[in-house]
Amino acid sequence: MKSISEIDANFRIETKIDKQDIKFYDIKRQPFKIYGVFYENGKYRRIPEAVAKAVSEDVWALHTNTAGGRVRFKTDSPYIAIHAEMSGVGKMSHFALSGSAGFDLYDADKGYIQTFIPPFDIADGYESVIETESSEIREYIINFPLYSNVDELYIGISDTASVYEPDPYRIEKPIVYYGSSITQGGCASRPGNSYEGIISHRLDCNYINLGFSGSAMAEEEIAEYIKKLDMSVFVYDYDHNAPSAEHLANTHEKMFNTIRKANPGLPVILMSRPKYYLTEDEKVRLDIIKNTYNNAVENGDRNVYLIEGPELMKTAGYEGTVDNCHPNDLGFGSMAAALGDLLEKIL
């Protein structure tokens, strides 16, 4: 009798994982469901390549970083393995490799299980396996790396196990987040600990991460792209990337109005940079963001909201960052609590 790998080429994955019964599936095929990213021209991307190129060279370089990417499925396999083919692996001195280049595994009901830890010398992908020690049908979520590119991802399970389509999110229409490196997920210790990831599990909601590290400048091209997305909420935060208060003043309300004109009833949340204590320049920037909010309210907008940076970092205080800028897990948890409470009311 022919083996499954002889019948279906999708199972012909060379592996060093010590499992005699392992069978690999390409996540682009049913019954797997991909969220937050899509496959185009040999890579997973967050926005179309043509749009990224039109925005800026830096956004084009970052749009293949798979922040916010997820794959969901159900299985009764006693283990879950990954075989990831990657390019442009993100390695930074202040950012855990498990966050910038790793995948992590969640039970959709119970939460975090374990991280597929990348090797220290990762260059173009890796393999890893997690023992679930369960024979029950469970729904799983695998979160993609925050600061690396994924060209292909295969999931390995026992060939005696079944695999099924996942349930839809409770809130299937995505929340769209636009902003800086913090929005992208720097410097969470693992992908599921970005503030969007924490909120997604809490509220069982879909999302799209359009954080572009150092490169979110509220360009007209990105505003035009975002305004056409079918979204449940738009969360708007690029304060850190505006090169000056003047740039922020020239672009912040303009981008808001672009989104609002195309989506009159869409809830829009404005956020300033997440910081507990503000410098004088940061206070000026906060006033600019407040001005966008106040003008909208005065014009009769009842679907605009504001969360100030100190509120986002309320429970983390001074201890919420790795470098007085990028949140650590404590900081992301604090952001997720404040924003999650508001999103729960809105949704």
C-alpha angles and dihedrals in degrees: 000000000000118000120240090251089059091051099042120033091205089076094053097100118145108227141175092201109123099233118118094194098046119137122187126215128197105233091218088074131074137302090033119089121209121205134184095016137050134204118253131157097347100316142075110249139184096213131014113282092237091055092048092052091049092053100051144308090256094051088049089054092049103038091086091056099108100223109157094016116140140171121204130194144140127242143153093217115138088224140028121211133184132207107192126186108199142175131190096029111200114232121173135164094233099039126077112241088224087066102037096042107010137096123218133202128228136183103226091225105031102034135224118023109169145315126255092229114215118223117256091242095049111155112158107002141309147221129236139164133209122200110225093180089207132121094187124101105261131175113236136195123198115196118212125230118281101219107023138077122248117203097174136001126194125184120213124207136160113287088229091058129089126232125205141181113271126241115262119259114268084239103033098170102086131245106230118216121195124185152077138325088295089058089048089056108261117184108006115138090230134007097258090059095066107112090248091052093051091049092046092057093042095051099026089235134150120235145177120220112215096170112140114192110239090341110083103112101152092250117186091242094058092044090052090050096047095048090063096053119108100236139160096213135002117217112197122198126144101130093123093055098048100103092217142005087252091057090049091051092049095050112025102075090034092060092043091054091048091055094041096050091055094041109035096174100036117122107239122192119200118202132184122212110299103248131134098212119033131213120222091262091050090052089054090051091049090053089054091054091045088053091057089050096045093048090051092050092047088053090057100263109156096174100064123100136183131209116183122217097248089054091051090055096037098118094038100046115169092347097064103093141056095218108011088273117048116061122240119212091281090054094047090049089053092049091047092052095053097040093038092056090054094044091050090057093046096046 
